[in-house]
Amino acid sequence: MTSQLNVDTIVDKAGSGGTNVKIGNTSTYVSDGGAVTQNTVQGLTKAWYNLNAFTATLRDSFNIGSITDEGTGEYEGNFTNAMSNGNYSANGNNSTKGNTNAYSFIISTGDQLNTYGLHSTAGIRTNSWAETTQALADSDMVQVSVHGDLA
């Protein structure tokens, strides 16, 4: 027999209004159509950042403790909490306001990959490339998100 809990608000034990709900890594949710269940924790973004690359300044971030400016067009977002392995998925984009350069964005390239061709578990390396100059270039906005398993 299944149980159902119907409530409007969940608050902490003290009744102060704060919510500290913890879910296990096996928690699931039901799809919009109701036919499929998915793992809640697996579907969450584990880290992301929005960076002004000209000043190497984070505008906002989640699970990113710092940014390392590795040189023109090269940045490393250092995770606050490490990933469990290098098999995670990362994506990103970049743009520069009013600039005629067409920019390409590359996640973790060349010698930045470890011996096995995997991402680092400590951070995500990115490059910003200006197509018109055929060179690495800083841009106004660099945005990266990471999906995978935390350590």
C-alpha positions in Angstrom: 0.0 0.0 0.0 1.4 3.4 -0.9 1.2 6.6 1.2 0.6 10.2 0.1 1.4 13.4 2.0 -0.5 16.5 1.0 0.9 19.8 2.5 1.1 23.4 1.5 4.4 24.3 3.3 7.3 22.4 4.8 9.2 24.2 7.6 12.0 23.2 9.9 11.4 21.6 13.3 11.6 25.0 15.1 8.8 26.4 12.9 10.9 29.3 11.8 10.0 28.8 8.1 13.3 27.6 6.9 13.3 24.4 4.9 16.0 21.8 5.2 14.7 19.0 3.1 17.3 16.4 2.2 16.8 13.9 -0.6 18.8 10.7 -1.2 20.8 10.1 -4.4 18.1 7.5 -5.3 15.2 10.0 -5.2 13.1 10.1 -8.3 10.5 12.3 -9.9 7.7 11.5 -12.3 8.0 12.9 -15.9 5.5 15.5 -17.2 3.4 12.9 -18.9 3.6 10.6 -15.9 5.0 7.6 -17.8 8.7 7.8 -16.8 10.6 8.3 -13.6 14.0 10.0 -13.5 16.7 10.3 -10.8 16.5 13.7 -9.3 20.1 14.1 -8.3 21.5 12.9 -11.6 19.5 15.6 -13.4 20.9 18.6 -11.4 23.7 20.9 -12.6 26.7 20.2 -10.4 28.6 23.4 -11.2 28.2 26.6 -13.3 29.7 30.0 -13.7 29.2 33.3 -15.6 32.5 35.1 -16.1 33.7 38.5 -17.4 36.8 37.2 -19.0 38.3 40.7 -19.6 38.6 41.1 -15.8 38.6 37.4 -14.8 35.7 38.2 -12.5 32.9 35.9 -11.7 29.5 37.5 -12.1 27.8 34.5 -10.4 28.5 30.8 -9.9 27.6 27.6 -8.2 30.2 25.1 -6.8 33.0 27.2 -8.3 35.4 28.4 -5.6 37.6 30.5 -7.9 38.6 31.2 -11.5 42.2 30.9 -12.6 43.1 33.2 -15.5 45.5 30.9 -17.5 46.2 33.6 -20.1 44.3 35.3 -22.9 41.2 33.3 -23.7 42.0 30.5 -21.2 40.2 30.1 -17.9 39.8 27.4 -15.3 36.8 27.2 -13.0 38.0 25.5 -9.8 35.3 23.3 -8.2 34.4 23.9 -4.5 33.3 20.2 -4.4 35.2 17.9 -6.7 33.6 15.7 -9.3 33.9 11.9 -8.6 35.6 11.2 -12.0 36.5 12.9 -15.3 33.6 11.4 -17.2 31.3 14.4 -16.6 29.6 16.5 -19.3 30.4 20.2 -19.6 29.1 22.8 -22.0 29.4 26.5 -22.4 29.3 29.6 -24.6 30.8 33.0 -24.9 30.1 36.3 -26.5 31.4 39.9 -26.7 29.1 42.9 -26.9 29.4 44.9 -30.1 32.4 43.0 -31.4 32.5 41.6 -34.9 34.5 38.6 -33.9 32.8 35.3 -34.3 33.7 33.4 -31.1 34.2 29.6 -30.6 34.1 28.1 -27.2 36.1 25.0 -26.3 35.9 22.9 -23.2 39.0 21.2 -21.7 41.3 21.0 -24.8 44.6 19.4 -25.7 47.1 19.1 -22.9 44.5 20.1 -20.4 43.0 16.7 -20.6 44.5 14.1 -18.3 46.4 11.0 -19.6 43.2 9.1 -20.3 41.5 12.0 -22.1 39.2 12.9 -19.2 38.3 16.2 -17.5 40.0 17.1 -14.3 37.9 16.3 -11.2 39.2 19.6 -9.5 38.0 22.1 -12.2 36.9 22.7 -15.7 39.3 24.3 -18.3 37.9 26.4 -21.1 39.2 28.3 -24.1 37.7 31.2 -26.0 38.7 31.5 -29.6 38.1 34.5 -31.9 37.4 33.2 -35.5 38.4 36.5 -37.2 41.8 36.7 -35.6 42.3 32.9 -35.4 43.6 33.2 -31.9 42.6 32.8 -28.3 40.7 35.9 -27.1 39.0 37.1 -23.9 35.3 37.9 -24.2 32.7 39.8 -22.2 30.8 36.7 -21.1 31.9 33.1 -20.6 29.3 30.7 -19.3 29.9 27.1 -18.4 27.8 24.4 -16.8 28.8 20.9 -15.6 26.7 17.8 -15.2 27.9 14.5 -13.6 28.6 12.9 -10.3 30.1 14.7 -7.3 32.7 13.0 -5.3 
